[in-house]
């Protein structure tokens, strides 16, 4: 199969249509359409449904995305083999992350990576469950995945590097802060308060539901799927929020108080990758991740 056709196919996927993909590839749109039609003929199935001016992936097209990225990465790895001896010069790295690890430690790792490899383009996709991250890495849709789970992640056939544990905290609604002075509260102290909650399936929502099941009289006011809404809602006085400690720096910069919730529940954060055939960019990113993991393991008094 012509790898040029796969490159053009992925361009249509990444740029949401033929026109933008053609502009990105610096070719005429009819030429791109002919190439995709030729690829569809080779495979014997349509890869896109044409709806007006839109191009929507067919079921076959969705199945091709992961293997196509894998082929292009392997080609890039082969072409970069000599360059890799002199360091990572360019390329693209596809990452998928769950929301809280996407705040931290992903931000710190990307900052460190881009300082050393400024010419590598990073593409960060979103996932909401560890299973989505695992499937994306296994299928080849992404090379690097960040996941958070109530327990350490163990996945056959996938390389897992544990990065850190993030204890759950309470981001306090400044309009109804009646908690006693200090840095920690008990779960029973949540009684009588209103909460912005994540959807079921997350560790944060489990803690809220567990408190309710134990007779703690708290109220869920808003349930949100997009966690980017949580800090603005707390700032607006809608309610408190239970989140991993990765959100503490943002909360503090927004002028919000955070409290550790005891007994402590930890979110285990890990980075996932294939065990072999990684691109130079992916290998370089894992080196940054290993430095972060080693730093996170140091006793607090040794961290600066």
N, C-alpha and C positions, 0 to 999 in steps of 0.2 A: 504494500500500500504506500502511496506517495505521501511522505511526511508533510509536504507543502499543503496538501489537502487538509490534513489534520490541523495544521497551523491556522489555516483559514477558517476551519470549522470552529476552533476554540476562539478565534477573534470575534466571530459572530456571537458566540455565547457570552464572552467577556464584555462586549460593547453593546449588548442588548439590541442587536439588529444588523442588517446588511449595510445600511448607509454609514453608520459610525465605524463599523468594522473596516469598510473600504477606505474611509478617510484615514484610519489608523494604519492600515497596510500600505497606503499610498498607491492604491490601484483603483481602476474604474469599477463601479458597482456591478455592471453587467458581467465583467470578468470574474468577480467574486461569486456571483450567482451561478455562473457556468461551472466554476470549480466545485461548488457545493453540490450542484446537480450531478456532476461527474462522480463525486464521492458517494452520493445516494445510489447512483447506478451501480457502482462497484459493490456496495453492500446489499443492494436489493431492497432497501427500505427507505422511507422518507425520514429525514432527521429533524425537519422543522415543519410545523403547521403554519401556513401563511394566512394570517388573519388581518385583512386590510393591508396596512403597511408594516404590521408587526410580524415577527418571526418567533414562534413559541416552540420550544423543544418538544419533539414527539417522545414517546416512551423509549424508542430505540435511540434517539438522540441523547436522552438522559443517561442511558446505559453506556453510551460511548464517551461521555465527558471524562470519567475517571481514567479508563485505559488510554485515551488520547493524551491526557496530561502526563501519564506515566511514560508513554513513548517519547513525548517531547522532552521530558526531563532526562530520560536516559540518553537521548541524542545530545542534549546540552551537556550532560556529564561527560560524554565521550569527547565532545569538542573542547571541553574545558579541562581535560585531563592534564595537558601540559601547563596551561595557565595556573591550574590549582597548585602546582609546585611553587609558584611565585606568589600565591595568595589569591583570594577571591577578588576578581576584578569587576565582574558584572553579573547579570542574570536576574532571575525572578525567583522568589520564594513564596509558596502558598502555605498559609497558616490558617488553622481553624481554632476558635477558642470559645469557651463558655463565658458568660458575662463577667463574673467576679474575677476569675483569673485574667480576663481581658483588661481589667483595670490594673491589677498587680497580681503576678509579677511581670506580665507581658510588657507593660509600659517600660519598666526598667530594663528589661532584656532587649527590647527594640532600640532603646536609646543607646545602650552599649554596643549593639550590633551595628547600627548605622554610623556610629563614630568611626568604627574600624573598616566598614564596608559601605561607603556612601553611595556607590554606584549600583548596588543591588536593590531592586524594587521589591517591596513586600506587599503582598495581597492578603489581607486578613478577613476571613469569613466568620460568620456567627453560627453558633450551635447552642442548644439549650439543655442537652443531656449528654452524659458521658458516652452513651451509645452512639449518638450522632458523630461525636469526635472520633471514636474508634472506627466506625464504618468509613468515614471520610479518609482516614489515614490508610486503612486496609485497602480501600478501593483505588487509592492513588489520586483521588481528587485533590488532596493536600498532602504535603510532606511532613508538616509539623502540626501537632494538636495539643491544646491545653485543656485539661479537664479538672473539675473539682468534684469530689465525691465524699460521702460520709465515712468511707473506709478506704484504705489504700487500694489503688487500682492494680489489678493483675490481669493481663491480657495475653493469651497464647499467641505467639507469632508476631507480637508487636513489642518494640523496645519501650520500656517505661522508666522514666527518671523522676523520682519523687523530688519535688522542689521545696515545698514548705507546707506547714499546717497553719490555717487561718481560723482562729477562734471566732465564734459568733459574738457580735456586739449589738448593743442597742444604740441606734442613732436617735437622739432625743429631740422631740418636738419642742422648740424653744417657747412656744406659747403655753404649754402645759407641763413644764418641767417642775414636778413636785417631788422628784426623787431626792433622797438624802445626799449630802455631800460625800464624795468618794469617787472611786474609779470602777466599782463593781456593784452589781445588784444580784439578788436571787430571782429565780423565775416567778416566785410568788409575788414579787414586787410589781409584776406586770399587771396585776389585778386593777380594774377600774380605769384602764387606759385604752385609747383608741389606736388602731394599728393600720399601717399600709402593708399589705402582705404580698409576697410572691405567690405565683400559682402553685398548686399542689405538685409534688414531685421533687421540690428543692429541699435542701436541709433547713433553710430558713423558715419555710412554711411548715416543715415538720415540727420545729421547735414551738411555733405558735399553736399548732394543732395539738401537740402533746400537752402544752400548758392548759389548753381548754379541756382536754380529756381528763386532766388531773384536778379539774374544778376551779381553775384560776379564771375569774370572771373578767375577761378582756373582750374587746369588740373589734372585729375586722371591719374597717370602714371602706377600704378600697383594695381590690385585688388587681395586681398589674402583671402583665407578661413582660413588658419592656422595662428593665430595671433602671434605664436612664431616666425614667419618670420619678423614681423614688426620692432622690434628694430634693428636687424642686417641690414635691408634694410635702415633704417634711418641713422645708423652709416656709411653705405657705400655711403651715399650721394644721394640716389635715390630720396628722397622726405621727406616731413613732414608727420606726422600721427596724426589723431584725436583719442584719446583713453580716457578711464576713468582714474580718478586720482589714481586708484590702481596701475597703471604702473609707477607713478612718481618715487618711490624709485629706481626701476631698471634702469629707464632712467638716473637718477642723478648719480647712481653708474657707469654708462657707460660713464659719462662725458657729457650728453646731457642736454640741457635747456628745461624747460617746461613752458608753459604760459596758464593761465586760459582763456577760451574763453567766452566772454560776448556778449549777455545775456546768463546766465548760464543755461545749460541743465544737469539734474541730471539722473544718472542711479540708480534706487532703487534696493538695494541688499537685498535679504531675504533668510532665511533658511526654508526649507519645510520638513515635516515629517508626518507620520501617527499620528492620534490623540490618539491611544491606542496600546497596545501589542508591545511596543518597547523593544528591547533587552537592557540589562543593559549598554552595550557599547554605544548604541544610546542615551539613557537617559543621560549618563555622557557627551557625546559630546554636547548635547543640553544645558547642564549646562554651559559648556565653551562658547557656542554661546551666552547665556543670559548675561554672564559677558562682552563679547565683545560688545553686543548691549548697555548695560548700560554705558560702557566706552565711546562708540561713541556718546551717548546722552549728555555727560558732556560738559559744556562750554569749549572752547579751553584753557582758562587760568588755568582750573583745571586739564587738562590732562598732565601727565608727561611721 
